[in-house]
Amino acid sequence: MKINRLAGAAGLALLLAACGSGVTAPSVVQGTWGADCSHPEVKFDGGQLTVFADDKTYDLKSAALDNGALTVAYDSAAGPVTEVYAFDGQSLRMDHGVYNGASVQWEKAPMSKCSS
């Protein structure tokens, strides 16, 4: 009986590892966003973030929406990234970020949701 429990636990661990981190961006920000939807900037798709300027998609390590601030973290080829977006329920604006240890303050135009 103990062997079956251990085998089941090992199988569950492998299944969870295969499914990724389990981090998902909040449902209210899921979709494609841009200040000009003919040139979108970011897309939140489940547990992934696509940055159109980089033409890359990243797996989210964390994502949380708290008091109008969406904070996401992911690993890029250049190193770890944490970005903070201001969210007012209708628009999303990149506010600041930390890129491989370097802090950047952004003055970007607010983005509208282009598609879900």
C-alpha positions as CSV (number, residue, x, y, z in Angstrom):
1,M,0.0,0.0,0.0
2,K,2.8,2.4,0.8
3,I,4.4,1.8,-2.6
4,N,1.2,2.8,-4.4
5,R,1.0,6.0,-2.4
6,L,4.6,6.8,-3.2
7,A,4.1,6.1,-6.9
8,G,0.9,8.2,-6.9
9,A,2.8,11.1,-5.3
10,A,5.7,10.8,-7.7
11,G,3.2,10.8,-10.6
12,L,1.5,13.9,-9.3
13,A,4.8,15.7,-8.9
14,L,5.7,14.9,-12.5
15,L,2.3,16.0,-13.7
16,L,2.5,19.3,-11.9
17,A,6.1,19.9,-13.3
18,A,4.8,19.2,-16.8
19,C,2.0,21.8,-16.4
20,G,4.4,24.7,-15.7
21,S,4.4,27.0,-12.7
22,G,0.6,27.3,-12.4
23,V,0.9,31.1,-12.4
24,T,-1.8,32.9,-14.4
25,A,-2.3,36.6,-15.0
26,P,-5.5,38.0,-13.5
27,S,-8.5,37.4,-15.8
28,V,-9.3,41.2,-16.1
29,V,-5.9,41.7,-18.0
30,Q,-6.0,38.6,-20.1
31,G,-5.8,39.6,-23.8
32,T,-3.8,41.8,-26.1
33,W,-3.1,45.5,-25.1
34,G,-1.8,48.5,-27.0
35,A,-1.9,52.3,-27.1
36,D,-2.5,51.7,-30.8
37,C,-4.1,48.3,-31.5
38,S,-2.6,48.1,-34.9
39,H,0.7,47.8,-33.1
40,P,-0.1,45.9,-29.8
41,E,2.5,46.0,-27.0
42,V,1.7,43.1,-24.7
43,K,-0.5,40.1,-24.5
44,F,-1.4,38.2,-21.4
45,D,-2.4,34.6,-22.3
46,G,-2.9,32.4,-19.2
47,G,0.5,32.0,-17.6
48,Q,2.4,33.7,-20.5
49,L,3.3,37.2,-21.4
50,T,4.1,38.2,-25.0
51,V,6.2,41.3,-25.5
52,F,5.6,42.4,-29.1
53,A,8.6,44.7,-29.2
54,D,10.8,41.7,-28.4
55,D,8.7,39.3,-30.5
56,K,9.1,36.9,-27.5
57,T,6.7,35.0,-25.2
58,Y,7.7,34.5,-21.6
59,D,6.3,32.2,-18.9
60,L,5.2,34.2,-15.9
61,K,6.9,33.4,-12.6
62,S,4.4,35.6,-10.7
63,A,1.4,37.9,-11.4
64,A,-0.6,39.9,-9.0
65,L,-3.1,42.7,-9.2
66,D,-3.2,44.8,-6.0
67,N,-4.8,48.3,-5.6
68,G,-4.5,49.2,-9.3
69,A,-1.0,47.8,-9.7
70,L,-0.4,44.7,-11.8
71,T,3.0,43.3,-11.0
72,V,4.4,40.5,-13.2
73,A,7.8,38.7,-13.1
74,Y,9.4,36.5,-15.7
75,D,12.9,35.5,-16.9
76,S,14.2,37.0,-20.2
77,A,17.4,36.0,-22.0
78,A,19.0,39.1,-20.4
79,G,18.0,38.0,-16.9
80,P,15.1,38.4,-14.4
81,V,12.4,41.0,-15.1
82,T,9.7,42.5,-12.8
83,E,7.3,45.0,-14.4
84,V,4.6,47.1,-12.7
85,Y,1.6,48.3,-14.8
86,A,-1.0,50.8,-13.5
87,F,-4.5,49.4,-14.1
88,D,-7.7,51.4,-13.7
89,G,-10.2,48.8,-14.9
90,Q,-10.1,50.1,-18.5
91,S,-6.6,50.9,-19.3
92,L,-3.2,49.4,-18.6
93,R,0.0,51.5,-18.5
94,M,3.5,50.3,-18.0
95,D,4.8,52.3,-15.0
96,H,8.2,50.9,-14.0
97,G,10.3,47.8,-14.0
98,V,13.5,46.1,-12.9
99,Y,15.5,44.4,-15.7
100,N,18.3,42.2,-14.5
101,G,18.8,44.4,-11.5
102,A,18.5,47.8,-13.3
103,S,15.4,50.0,-12.4
104,V,13.6,51.8,-15.2
105,Q,10.8,54.3,-14.8
106,W,8.5,54.4,-17.9
107,E,6.4,57.2,-19.3
108,K,4.3,55.1,-21.7
109,A,0.9,56.0,-23.0
110,P,-2.0,54.0,-21.5
111,M,-3.0,50.9,-23.4
112,S,-6.5,49.7,-24.2
113,K,-7.6,46.1,-24.5
114,C,-7.4,45.2,-28.2
115,S,-8.7,41.7,-27.9
116,S,-9.5,39.1,-25.3
